[in-house]
Amino acid sequence: MGTATRLFALFTTLAVTTIAVLAGSPAARAAEEVDLLLVLSSDVSRSIDAPKFKLQRDGYAAAIINPRVLQAIRSGALGKIAVSLVEWSGVGAQKIVIDWTVIRDEATAKDFSAQVIEAPRAFADRTSISGGIDFAMAQLARAPFQANRRTIDVSGDGTNNSGREVTDARDEALAKGVTINGLVILSERPMSWNADHTNPPGGLDAYYRSNVIGGPGSFVMVAENFNSFGQAILNKLIAEIASIQQTKHARLQ
């Protein structure tokens, strides 16, 4: 066998080996398609005390296994979505609580729900909605799945008071084709040290509509208090998964 022939054989072997390795790599698996990439972006700033935090977590955990949510997932063209849960508070205080997970049936939903309940709280700092949006965008960029629809689900109980302007973060996300929806949790009593944070002029829901949400079919849902958060997130997930076009916000008692 001549030198040229041996080199060609070696090159062919290396090429086949490389293709085989890449086929099993995360990059290759990134081609898997889902109906929706959804980042659940949860405010855990210091205005959210331990009981409120538990209500949020319990709400997410219960909603994802609700039969109506599972039916919405199954009704999609592919019958599966990918979800990531992140928590945020002040500038630089963002964390992946549950990384990208495909939910396609009751078993995968229950596994995600259990992780939501068990994961420790990430932060208790100021409120940087802009930082939360930027962090969620980074998660969408690194998602190991593909989808025609990409949504950030922002839940919170106050205005942006840390980091860059929230409208700048929102506009950059919208320019990349991402939809941002909002779940506003109203506070019955303004905070004594910063009343406008949780109860801004015109209401927190109006603030979210003007500064946070955007994209095709985007909407704000309102929970009158943390006790109604579970029902609010349930309705919100169904709307997001089923891509229901909503032009008005819903208010839950």
C-alpha positions as CSV (number, residue, x, y, z in Angstrom):
1,M,0.0,0.0,0.0
2,G,1.5,3.4,-1.1
3,T,1.9,6.3,1.2
4,A,-0.9,8.3,-0.5
5,T,-3.3,5.3,-0.1
6,R,-2.4,4.9,3.6
7,L,-3.0,8.6,4.3
8,F,-6.3,8.4,2.5
9,A,-7.3,5.4,4.6
10,L,-6.2,7.1,7.8
11,F,-8.2,10.3,6.9
12,T,-11.3,8.2,6.1
13,T,-11.0,6.4,9.5
14,L,-10.6,9.7,11.4
15,A,-13.6,11.2,9.5
16,V,-15.8,8.3,10.3
17,T,-14.8,8.3,14.0
18,T,-15.3,12.1,14.2
19,I,-18.8,11.8,12.8
20,A,-19.7,9.0,15.2
21,V,-18.5,11.0,18.2
22,L,-20.3,14.1,17.1
23,A,-23.5,12.1,16.5
24,G,-23.6,11.3,20.2
25,S,-22.6,14.7,21.4
26,P,-24.9,17.3,23.0
27,A,-24.4,19.6,20.0
28,A,-25.8,16.9,17.7
29,R,-28.7,16.2,20.0
30,A,-29.5,19.9,19.9
31,A,-31.5,19.3,16.8
32,E,-34.3,17.8,18.7
33,E,-37.4,19.9,18.2
34,V,-40.1,20.8,20.7
35,D,-43.3,22.9,20.4
36,L,-42.1,25.6,22.9
37,L,-39.0,26.7,24.7
38,L,-40.3,28.2,28.0
39,V,-38.2,29.9,30.7
40,L,-40.1,30.2,34.0
41,S,-38.4,33.3,35.4
42,S,-39.3,33.8,39.1
43,D,-38.7,36.8,41.3
44,V,-37.2,35.9,44.6
45,S,-36.2,39.4,45.8
46,R,-36.4,40.4,49.4
47,S,-40.0,41.6,49.2
48,I,-40.9,37.9,48.9
49,D,-40.8,36.3,52.3
50,A,-40.7,32.6,53.1
51,P,-44.4,32.0,53.0
52,K,-44.8,33.8,49.7
53,F,-41.8,31.9,48.2
54,K,-43.4,28.6,49.1
55,L,-46.6,29.6,47.5
56,Q,-44.8,30.4,44.3
57,R,-42.9,27.1,44.3
58,D,-46.0,25.1,45.1
59,G,-47.9,26.9,42.4
60,Y,-45.3,26.0,39.7
61,A,-45.1,22.4,41.0
62,A,-48.9,21.9,41.0
63,A,-49.5,23.6,37.6
64,I,-47.0,21.6,35.6
65,I,-48.7,18.3,36.5
66,N,-52.3,19.6,36.1
67,P,-54.2,17.5,33.5
68,R,-55.2,20.7,31.6
69,V,-51.5,21.7,31.2
70,L,-50.6,18.1,30.1
71,Q,-53.5,18.2,27.6
72,A,-52.2,21.5,26.3
73,I,-48.7,20.0,25.8
74,R,-50.1,16.9,24.1
75,S,-52.2,19.1,21.7
76,G,-49.0,20.6,20.2
77,A,-47.7,19.4,16.8
78,L,-44.9,17.5,18.5
79,G,-46.6,16.9,21.9
80,K,-43.7,18.1,24.0
81,I,-42.2,21.3,25.3
82,A,-38.9,22.2,27.0
83,V,-38.9,24.1,30.3
84,S,-36.3,25.7,32.5
85,L,-36.9,27.4,35.9
86,V,-34.7,30.3,36.9
87,E,-34.8,32.6,39.9
88,W,-33.5,36.2,40.1
89,S,-33.3,39.2,42.3
90,G,-30.7,41.9,42.1
91,V,-28.0,42.6,39.5
92,G,-25.8,39.5,39.0
93,A,-28.2,37.4,41.2
94,Q,-29.7,34.9,38.8
95,K,-29.6,31.2,39.0
96,I,-30.7,28.1,37.0
97,V,-32.9,26.2,39.5
98,I,-33.9,23.5,37.0
99,D,-32.1,23.2,33.7
100,W,-33.8,22.5,30.4
101,T,-36.1,19.5,30.7
102,V,-38.5,18.0,28.1
103,I,-42.0,17.5,29.4
104,R,-44.1,15.3,27.2
105,D,-46.2,13.2,29.6
106,E,-47.3,12.7,33.2
107,A,-44.0,11.0,34.2
108,T,-41.8,13.8,32.9
109,A,-44.1,16.4,34.4
110,K,-44.0,14.8,37.8
111,D,-40.2,14.6,37.8
112,F,-40.0,18.3,37.0
113,S,-42.6,19.1,39.7
114,A,-40.6,17.2,42.3
115,Q,-37.4,19.1,41.5
116,V,-39.3,22.4,41.9
117,I,-40.4,21.4,45.4
118,E,-36.9,20.2,46.5
119,A,-34.6,22.9,45.1
120,P,-33.4,25.4,47.6
121,R,-34.1,29.1,47.3
122,A,-31.5,31.0,45.3
123,F,-31.5,34.7,46.5
124,A,-33.2,37.4,48.5
125,D,-31.9,40.7,47.1
126,R,-33.2,43.7,45.1
127,T,-35.4,43.4,42.0
128,S,-33.7,43.4,38.6
129,I,-36.4,42.4,36.1
130,S,-33.9,43.4,33.4
131,G,-31.3,41.1,34.8
132,G,-33.9,38.3,34.9
133,I,-34.8,38.9,31.3
134,D,-31.2,39.0,30.2
135,F,-30.4,35.8,32.1
136,A,-33.5,34.0,30.6
137,M,-32.3,35.1,27.1
138,A,-28.9,33.5,27.8
139,Q,-30.7,30.2,28.7
140,L,-32.7,30.3,25.5
141,A,-29.5,30.8,23.5
142,R,-27.9,27.7,25.1
143,A,-31.0,25.5,25.0
144,P,-30.2,22.0,23.7
145,F,-33.5,22.0,21.8
146,Q,-35.1,23.9,19.0
147,A,-38.6,25.4,18.8
148,N,-40.4,27.9,16.6
149,R,-41.8,29.6,19.8
150,R,-39.7,30.9,22.6
151,T,-41.3,32.5,25.7
152,I,-40.1,34.0,28.9
153,D,-42.6,33.8,31.7
154,V,-41.8,36.6,34.2
155,S,-43.5,36.5,37.6
156,G,-42.9,39.1,40.3
157,D,-44.3,41.5,42.9
158,G,-42.5,44.7,42.2
159,T,-40.9,47.1,39.7
160,N,-37.4,47.1,38.3
161,N,-35.2,48.8,40.9
162,S,-31.8,47.4,40.0
163,G,-29.7,47.1,36.9
164,R,-30.3,48.5,33.5
165,E,-33.6,49.8,32.2
166,V,-36.1,46.9,31.9
167,T,-37.5,48.3,28.6
168,D,-34.0,47.9,27.1
169,A,-33.8,44.3,28.1
170,R,-37.4,43.7,26.9
171,D,-36.8,45.4,23.5
172,E,-33.7,43.4,22.8
173,A,-35.5,40.1,23.6
174,L,-38.4,41.1,21.3
175,A,-36.0,41.9,18.5
176,K,-34.8,38.3,18.6
177,G,-38.4,37.0,18.3
178,V,-38.9,36.1,21.9
179,T,-42.3,36.7,23.6
180,I,-42.4,37.9,27.2
181,N,-45.5,37.3,29.4
182,G,-46.1,38.6,32.9
183,L,-47.6,37.2,36.0
184,V,-48.1,40.1,38.5
185,I,-48.6,39.3,42.2
186,L,-50.3,42.2,43.8
187,S,-49.4,43.3,47.4
188,E,-52.2,44.1,49.7
189,R,-50.1,46.6,51.6
190,P,-47.4,48.8,50.2
191,M,-43.9,48.3,51.7
192,S,-43.3,50.9,54.4
193,W,-39.8,51.5,53.1
194,N,-40.6,51.7,49.4
195,A,-44.3,51.9,48.7
196,D,-44.0,52.5,44.9
197,H,-42.0,49.3,44.4
198,T,-44.9,46.9,44.9
199,N,-47.7,49.5,44.4
200,P,-46.5,51.9,41.6
201,P,-48.9,54.6,40.3
202,G,-51.5,53.0,38.0
203,G,-50.8,49.6,39.5
204,L,-48.2,46.9,39.0
205,D,-50.1,45.2,36.2
206,A,-50.1,48.5,34.2
207,Y,-46.3,48.7,34.9
208,Y,-45.7,45.3,33.5
209,R,-47.8,45.9,30.4
210,S,-45.9,49.1,29.7
211,N,-42.4,48.0,30.6
212,V,-42.0,44.2,30.7
213,I,-44.2,42.2,28.3
214,G,-44.1,42.1,24.6
215,G,-44.3,39.9,21.5
216,P,-47.1,38.2,19.6
217,G,-50.0,37.4,21.8
218,S,-48.2,38.6,25.0
219,F,-50.3,39.2,28.1
220,V,-50.3,40.0,31.8
221,M,-52.2,37.9,34.3
222,V,-52.8,39.2,37.8
223,A,-53.0,37.3,41.0
224,E,-54.7,39.5,43.6
225,N,-52.3,38.0,46.2
226,F,-49.8,35.2,46.7
227,N,-52.6,32.8,47.7
228,S,-54.1,33.0,44.2
229,F,-50.7,32.5,42.5
230,G,-51.3,28.8,41.9
231,Q,-54.4,29.3,39.8
232,A,-52.8,32.2,38.0
233,I,-49.7,30.2,36.9
234,L,-52.0,27.4,35.9
235,N,-54.0,29.6,33.6
236,K,-50.8,31.3,32.3
237,L,-49.1,28.0,31.5
238,I,-52.1,26.8,29.6
239,A,-52.3,30.0,27.6
240,E,-48.5,30.0,26.8
241,I,-48.4,26.3,25.8
242,A,-51.5,26.5,23.7
243,S,-50.4,29.8,22.2
244,I,-53.7,31.4,23.0
245,Q,-53.9,34.9,21.7
246,Q,-54.9,37.2,24.6
247,T,-55.2,40.9,24.4
248,K,-56.5,41.6,27.9
249,H,-55.1,40.5,31.3
250,A,-57.0,38.2,33.6
251,R,-57.5,39.0,37.2
252,L,-57.8,36.2,39.8
253,Q,-59.3,36.5,43.2
